[in-house]
């Protein structure tokens, strides 16, 4: 499997070159990249190094991997989990109550998976739209009656959002923000679709100590200071 990999020399968040490696792995495959028998011996793997930034404290990888083909066949979802489903319902309820969302207000989820989280908002009268590149997840979402744009959210794809859905009162990213190669630029793009008066950005990221104990990895693991650094 031929995959393009580039290497960074500056922090993804603040641009500092004060990057310190504290962990390294050899021959790491894609998460959930199951290999078909016909592709045996062609599976992707590459070294992965983990660094922390001496300026903003963001923990991050320095490798940028082209995931275009990977996401086309991406099938990962947590909606089969009773715990995850309960969490998604509670998130929708708390967001609607906390931010006084009304019927007709709009929630845009980036990395919406099979649409279960958006369905939790939709069932409470909120208009919803997802962005999801995985074809199978898109089909599952639409089968739920949850509309979705089959694409990665980016400057060149936001024109695919229907005019009547703009601006969005809420933009939601759960376990998506820490996989972004360019977090600051991504936030600038979000700003263009978010309601300038009432807009709320909801971000959920991994907790670094729990990630290390559980063996999870991502492009970056942020904290309050590092998120404040990259906010436009």
Kinemage of the C-alpha trace (Angstrom):
@kinemage 1
@onewidth
@group {chain A} dominant
@subgroup {mainchain}
@vectorlist {calphas} color= white
{ca unk a 1} P 0.000 0.000 0.000
{ca unk a 2} L 1.585 3.255 -1.134
{ca unk a 3} L 0.798 6.137 1.224
{ca unk a 4} L 2.331 9.604 1.169
{ca unk a 5} L 3.982 10.657 4.448
{ca unk a 6} L 5.486 14.061 5.208
{ca unk a 7} L 7.398 15.112 8.317
{ca unk a 8} L 6.993 18.299 10.331
{ca unk a 9} L 9.642 20.376 12.064
{ca unk a 10} L 7.285 22.823 13.790
{ca unk a 11} L 4.411 22.503 16.256
{ca unk a 12} L 0.967 21.991 14.724
{ca unk a 13} L -0.551 24.532 17.111
{ca unk a 14} L 1.884 27.379 17.738
{ca unk a 15} L 4.595 26.875 15.107
{ca unk a 16} L 7.397 26.522 17.649
{ca unk a 17} L 10.419 24.369 16.849
{ca unk a 18} L 10.799 23.387 20.528
{ca unk a 19} L 9.671 19.820 19.905
{ca unk a 20} L 10.910 17.066 22.203
{ca unk a 21} L 10.449 13.379 21.438
{ca unk a 22} L 9.522 11.176 24.394
{ca unk a 23} L 8.113 8.090 22.679
{ca unk a 24} L 8.600 6.210 19.421
{ca unk a 25} L 7.039 3.240 17.644
{ca unk a 26} L 8.105 1.096 14.702
{ca unk a 27} L 5.841 -0.265 11.974
{ca unk a 28} L 2.499 1.167 13.116
{ca unk a 29} L -0.482 0.221 10.879
{ca unk a 30} L -3.640 2.218 10.262
{ca unk a 31} L -6.259 1.871 12.992
{ca unk a 32} L -8.987 -0.515 11.816
{ca unk a 33} L -7.074 -1.065 8.586
{ca unk a 34} L -8.024 -4.723 8.259
{ca unk a 35} L -6.174 -6.500 5.469
{ca unk a 36} L -8.025 -8.562 2.895
{ca unk a 37} L -6.441 -11.928 1.985
{ca unk a 38} L -5.842 -10.602 -1.523
{ca unk a 39} L -3.715 -7.787 -0.052
{ca unk a 40} L -1.648 -9.912 2.323
{ca unk a 41} L 1.861 -8.553 2.607
{ca unk a 42} L 0.822 -5.137 1.261
{ca unk a 43} L -0.508 -3.669 4.501
{ca unk a 44} L 0.615 -0.169 5.438
{ca unk a 45} L 2.942 0.433 8.374
{ca unk a 46} L 5.331 3.240 9.251
{ca unk a 47} L 7.365 4.586 12.189
{ca unk a 48} L 5.567 6.982 14.529
{ca unk a 49} L 7.248 9.412 16.935
{ca unk a 50} L 5.501 11.301 19.745
{ca unk a 51} L 6.704 14.767 20.758
{ca unk a 52} L 5.681 17.529 23.153
{ca unk a 53} L 5.969 21.222 22.388
{ca unk a 54} L 8.075 23.230 24.815
{ca unk a 55} L 6.046 26.362 24.064
{ca unk a 56} L 2.341 25.380 24.134
{ca unk a 57} L 2.695 21.854 25.636
{ca unk a 58} L 0.735 20.122 22.866
{ca unk a 59} L 1.614 16.444 22.522
{ca unk a 60} L 1.695 15.480 18.854
{ca unk a 61} L 3.089 13.342 16.086
{ca unk a 62} L 5.303 14.904 13.427
{ca unk a 63} L 4.216 12.567 10.636
{ca unk a 64} L 1.416 13.659 8.292
{ca unk a 65} L -0.091 10.683 6.487
{ca unk a 66} L -2.327 11.026 3.425
{ca unk a 67} L -5.552 9.417 4.659
{ca unk a 68} L -7.708 10.083 1.583
{ca unk a 69} L -8.030 6.424 0.573
{ca unk a 70} L -8.183 5.243 4.185
{ca unk a 71} L -11.258 7.324 5.006
{ca unk a 72} L -13.110 6.180 1.901
{ca unk a 73} L -13.408 2.734 3.503
{ca unk a 74} L -13.561 3.925 7.113
{ca unk a 75} L -16.265 2.092 9.084
{ca unk a 76} L -15.494 2.805 12.725
{ca unk a 77} L -18.501 3.695 14.887
{ca unk a 78} L -19.362 3.513 18.583
{ca unk a 79} L -23.150 3.688 18.324
{ca unk a 80} L -23.421 -0.052 19.068
{ca unk a 81} L -22.223 0.708 22.611
{ca unk a 82} L -24.948 1.417 25.214
{ca unk a 83} L -22.504 3.651 27.102
{ca unk a 84} L -21.691 5.660 23.981
{ca unk a 85} L -25.358 5.999 23.049
{ca unk a 86} L -26.201 7.294 26.514
{ca unk a 87} L -23.338 9.786 26.306
{ca unk a 88} L -24.553 11.056 22.919
{ca unk a 89} L -28.085 11.566 24.203
{ca unk a 90} L -26.769 13.421 27.244
{ca unk a 91} L -24.513 15.589 25.090
{ca unk a 92} L -27.470 16.599 22.910
{ca unk a 93} L -29.678 17.316 25.925
{ca unk a 94} L -27.027 19.384 27.690
{ca unk a 95} L -26.122 21.352 24.569
{ca unk a 96} L -29.754 22.175 23.803
{ca unk a 97} L -30.384 23.274 27.389
{ca unk a 98} L -27.105 25.105 27.941
{ca unk a 99} L -27.131 27.024 24.659
{ca unk a 100} L -30.916 27.479 24.432
{ca unk a 101} L -31.219 25.744 21.067
{ca unk a 102} L -34.676 25.977 19.506
{ca unk a 103} L -36.445 23.971 16.784
{ca unk a 104} L -34.979 25.124 13.487
{ca unk a 105} L -31.549 25.892 14.932
{ca unk a 106} L -28.761 24.097 13.100
{ca unk a 107} L -26.105 21.653 14.325
{ca unk a 108} L -23.241 20.701 11.993
{ca unk a 109} L -21.123 17.703 13.010
{ca unk a 110} L -17.712 17.156 11.438
{ca unk a 111} L -16.837 13.464 11.339
{ca unk a 112} L -20.453 12.464 11.921
{ca unk a 113} L -19.948 8.714 11.438
{ca unk a 114} L -23.181 6.755 11.143
{ca unk a 115} L -25.254 9.761 12.225
{ca unk a 116} L -26.278 8.566 15.681
{ca unk a 117} L -25.113 11.710 17.493
{ca unk a 118} L -26.928 13.962 15.033
{ca unk a 119} L -30.024 11.794 15.335
{ca unk a 120} L -30.006 12.624 19.059
{ca unk a 121} L -30.222 16.326 18.178
{ca unk a 122} L -32.679 15.762 15.341
{ca unk a 123} L -35.133 13.884 17.567
{ca unk a 124} L -35.242 16.968 19.778
{ca unk a 125} L -36.302 19.258 16.942
{ca unk a 126} L -32.929 20.626 15.863
{ca unk a 127} L -31.913 20.702 12.184
{ca unk a 128} L -28.751 18.691 11.543
{ca unk a 129} L -26.104 18.083 8.892
{ca unk a 130} L -23.009 15.900 8.989
{ca unk a 131} L -19.678 15.804 7.176
{ca unk a 132} L -18.359 12.257 6.752
{ca unk a 133} L -15.982 10.821 4.105
{ca unk a 134} L -16.679 7.121 4.746
{ca unk a 135} L -19.126 5.832 2.114
{ca unk a 136} L -20.581 3.068 4.285
{ca unk a 137} L -21.044 5.400 7.259
{ca unk a 138} L -22.702 7.956 4.985
{ca unk a 139} L -25.151 5.301 3.778
{ca unk a 140} L -25.933 4.312 7.373
{ca unk a 141} L -26.481 7.943 8.317
{ca unk a 142} L -28.851 8.585 5.438
{ca unk a 143} L -30.747 5.399 6.287
{ca unk a 144} L -31.417 6.990 9.694
{ca unk a 145} L -32.804 10.054 7.949
{ca unk a 146} L -29.778 12.127 8.952
{ca unk a 147} L -28.487 14.283 6.056
{ca unk a 148} L -24.758 14.189 5.451
{ca unk a 149} L -22.190 15.580 3.033
{ca unk a 150} L -19.921 12.778 1.807
{ca unk a 151} L -16.604 14.606 2.068
{ca unk a 152} L -13.905 15.760 4.430
{ca unk a 153} L -14.711 19.190 5.890
{ca unk a 154} L -12.367 21.718 4.267
{ca unk a 155} L -12.240 25.104 2.556
{ca unk a 156} L -12.941 23.473 -0.792
{ca unk a 157} L -15.947 21.432 0.420
{ca unk a 158} L -17.918 23.866 2.584
{ca unk a 159} L -19.696 25.101 -0.556
{ca unk a 160} L -21.468 21.728 -0.457
{ca unk a 161} L -23.403 22.931 2.602
{ca unk a 162} L -26.932 23.981 1.530
{ca unk a 163} L -27.483 27.743 1.766
{ca unk a 164} L -30.492 27.234 4.014
{ca unk a 165} L -28.282 25.495 6.583
{ca unk a 166} L -26.004 28.491 7.076
{ca unk a 167} L -24.966 29.777 9.485
{ca unk a 168} L -24.845 26.913 11.976
{ca unk a 169} L -25.577 27.628 15.622
{ca unk a 170} L -23.426 24.671 16.724
{ca unk a 171} L -20.419 22.979 15.134
{ca unk a 172} L -19.540 19.702 16.831
{ca unk a 173} L -16.338 17.633 16.728
{ca unk a 174} L -16.066 14.571 18.960
{ca unk a 175} L -12.723 12.749 18.780
{ca unk a 176} L -12.017 14.530 15.516
{ca unk a 177} L -10.102 17.676 16.441
{ca unk a 178} L -7.055 15.774 17.675
{ca unk a 179} L -6.693 14.026 14.304
{ca unk a 180} L -6.394 17.254 12.306
{ca unk a 181} L -3.045 18.005 10.667
{ca unk a 182} L -3.746 21.779 10.671
{ca unk a 183} L -5.921 22.602 13.708
{ca unk a 184} L -5.600 26.400 13.506
{ca unk a 185} L -6.498 26.568 9.808
{ca unk a 186} L -9.380 24.171 10.402
{ca unk a 187} L -10.796 26.515 13.038
{ca unk a 188} L -10.613 29.405 10.597
{ca unk a 189} L -12.742 27.381 8.170
{ca unk a 190} L -15.239 26.582 10.922
{ca unk a 191} L -15.540 30.291 11.691
{ca unk a 192} L -16.893 30.898 8.175
{ca unk a 193} L -19.904 28.598 8.738
{ca unk a 194} L -20.591 29.390 12.410
{ca unk a 195} L -23.254 31.890 13.478
{ca unk a 196} L -21.273 35.051 14.376
{ca unk a 197} L -23.749 35.997 17.120
{ca unk a 198} L -24.873 32.691 18.662
{ca unk a 199} L -22.353 30.210 17.303
{ca unk a 200} L -20.955 27.552 19.649
{ca unk a 201} L -18.047 25.217 18.878
{ca unk a 202} L -18.114 21.950 20.847
{ca unk a 203} L -14.852 19.979 20.844
{ca unk a 204} L -14.185 16.681 22.595
{ca unk a 205} L -10.603 15.427 22.652
{ca unk a 206} L -8.754 12.554 24.273
{ca unk a 207} L -7.404 12.905 27.783
{ca unk a 208} L -3.643 12.391 27.431
{ca unk a 209} L -3.008 10.308 30.590
{ca unk a 210} L -5.922 8.024 29.707
{ca unk a 211} L -4.684 7.810 26.111
{ca unk a 212} L -1.242 6.722 27.273
{ca unk a 213} L -2.676 4.135 29.648
{ca unk a 214} L -5.013 2.825 26.949
{ca unk a 215} L -2.515 2.900 24.092
{ca unk a 216} L -4.402 5.388 21.888
{ca unk a 217} L -2.692 7.862 19.571
{ca unk a 218} L -3.651 10.815 17.392
{ca unk a 219} L -2.068 13.695 15.510
{ca unk a 220} L -2.186 15.786 18.680
{ca unk a 221} L -3.447 15.688 22.238
{ca unk a 222} L -4.416 19.165 23.293
{ca unk a 223} L -5.005 20.877 26.604
{ca unk a 224} L -6.633 24.162 27.590
{ca unk a 225} L -3.529 26.343 26.952
{ca unk a 226} L -2.815 24.741 23.578
{ca unk a 227} L -6.427 25.041 22.384
{ca unk a 228} L -6.435 28.709 23.422
{ca unk a 229} L -3.232 29.169 21.431
{ca unk a 230} L -4.760 27.940 18.172
{ca unk a 231} L -8.157 29.622 18.506
{ca unk a 232} L -8.478 32.416 15.916
